[in-house]
Structures are given as structure tokens and as C-alpha cells.
Amino acid sequence: MFLNQGLPYAQAAETSCSYAREYITTLEFLRSQKVFSIGDPEARNIAMKVSRGCSGAAQRFIRVSSTLSKSGLGSRDSLLLGVEFATRKDEEVQTFHTVFLTTFLEDHLNLDLEAALRIARSLTTEFKGDTLAVRKDFMKLVHFCTDEKDLNLPKPQCANFAARLAQQSEKWEAELAAGFIQIFNFLRSDNGPSLTTAQALQLAEILFKGGKEAPSNFTQAYRYAVSAKGLSLGAKDAVQFAQSMTVPEDSQAAAK
């Protein structure tokens, strides 16, 4: 069974670890939680694996397994994910917890359990960048795409949009939400191309393939293109030029 699989020492570089405290805390928690319905031998086995996550592992395990179990995930899967996150960093657990509850809870994005787990894992266990930065990006984008004054997208669409865009910070190693919102607003503005909301949203995602400098590159290129002292282009041609200055064709091909 999966709970008997070996796990790596997550923090082997640490010179001291509270193995005993993590083991005891985990075992006593499992003994007190009848909802998991496991025997003492299996509970001891889990406690041993959790203890290898070093200091703080028990609390990481308890936080994840309890949250998932209360959300309706089966006991064994809740324990499996709890053990997995016990060996990860506190920042990853915080991001997983925040993203999962934001996508799952009824008064937030209200996704089903499977979809909420998929998005939460995409920004933690499947994410190679800064988990603190991606959490901030995700939350900013969720607020942006659900706010009636901004996008006001349907909740499932907003969840997927926010996760998809936030994941790009893995490649560019920078928070992207503020820049994305900036360029989206410019695309809709009278000082910019005056695109529709749908057009601006689609183009903004394309432009962000150009990385963290996308807002600056596009804005500067567009203003130069429409200027009489610059290229003196119409809005449509200026957008095409600015896009080529933001996401060159060679970089687009490499990204595919």
C-alpha cells in the first residue's frame, strides 16, 4: 500500500531535527482522530515517515491531512498527501492550503474537490519556482478576475485563468500579477488600443510570454508606433508592431 512507500529526508542539510517530537506529535494526533480509521501499526509507520520531514513536519502533516479530510477527500488519500507535505517547506504548505481553500470553499471559487486539488498541486508540488510569489500572484489574480469592476469572470474560468497565469512566474522568476493587470488596463484604455475586455484579456496573456518586461516593452513600443514622430501607425498596426517588440516570433516558437 502507498503508505509503506519510502520517503526522502526532506531537510537532510539541517544539523539538528526534532525527530522525536515530530514522531510523538503525529502518532498521538492519529490515535486521537478516529475519522482516519487506521490501526496503531500503520499510525506508527506514518509517524515515522512524518518525523523524517524534520522540525515542523508534524504540524505540516496535520494541517494538510486535516484540511483535506474535512473537505471530503478519503482518509487514505488525505494521509498520503499529509505525509508528502510533511517533508516539504512551510511556504509550500501555506501556498497549498491557501490555494486549495480559495478554489474549494463555497464562498470563494466553489470548485469541486478534484479541480481544487489539481490547481493547488499545480502551484506547489508541480511548481519549481518561488511558492510565496506564486501564492501572491494567484490571490491577486483571483481578486482581479472575480471583481465586478474588473473582469467579473465565472468562478471556474477565473480559477483556471489565475492558476495558468500565476504558473508563468516559474519561468520568469518574478511576480507577474501586477504587471499583467497593468498591461490589461492599458490595452483597454483610451491612451492605448481601446480593445474590448475579451480582446485585451487574450492579448495580455500572449504578451506575457515575453516575460516580466512585457508591460514596459509593449507600452513603450505602442506609444512610439502611434506617435507622429515615431512610426505614425494606426492602432491596429501599432498593436502588431508592439507585440513583435514584446514577444518576438523566434521566442514564441521556442515557447511552443
C-alpha positions, 0 to 999 in steps of 0.5 A: 500500500502507498503508505509503506512507500519510502520517503526522502529526508526532506531537510537532510542539510539541517544539523539538528531535527526534532525527530522525536517530537515530530514522531510523538506529535503525529502518532498521538494526533492519529490515535486521537482522530478516529475519522482516519480509521487506521490501526496503531501499526500503520499510525506508527509507520506514518509517524515515522515517515512524518518525523523524517520531514524534520522540525515542523513536519508534524504540524505540516502533516496535520494541517494538510491531512486535516484540511483535506479530510474535512473537505471530503477527500478519503482518509487514505488519500488525505494521509498520503498527501499529509505525509508528502507535505510533511517533508516539504517547506512551510511556504509550500504548505501555506501556498497549498492550503491557501490555494486549495481553500480559495478554489474549494470553499463555497464562498470563494471559487466553489470548485469541486474537490478534484479541480481544487486539488489539481490547481493547488498541486499545480502551484506547489508540488508541480511548481519549481519556482518561488511558492510565496510569489506564486501564492501572491500572484494567484490571490491577486489574480483571483481578486482581479478576475472575480471583481465586478469592476474588473473582469467579473469572470465565472468562478471556474474560468477565473480559477483556471485563468489565475492558476495558468497565469500565476504558473508563468512566474516559474519561468520568469522568476518574478511576480507577474500579477501586477504587471499583467493587470497593468498591461490589461488596463492599458490595452483597454484604455483610451491612451492605448488600443481601446480593445474590448475586455475579451480582446485585451484579456487574450492579448495580455496573456500572449504578451506575457510570454515575453516575460516580466518586461512585457508591460514596459516593452509593449507600452513603450513600443505602442506609444512610439508606433502611434506617435507622429514622430515615431512610426505614425501607425494606426492602432491596429498596426501599432498593436502588431508592431508592439507585440513583435517588440514584446514577444518576438516570433523566434521566442514564441516558437521556442515557447511552443 
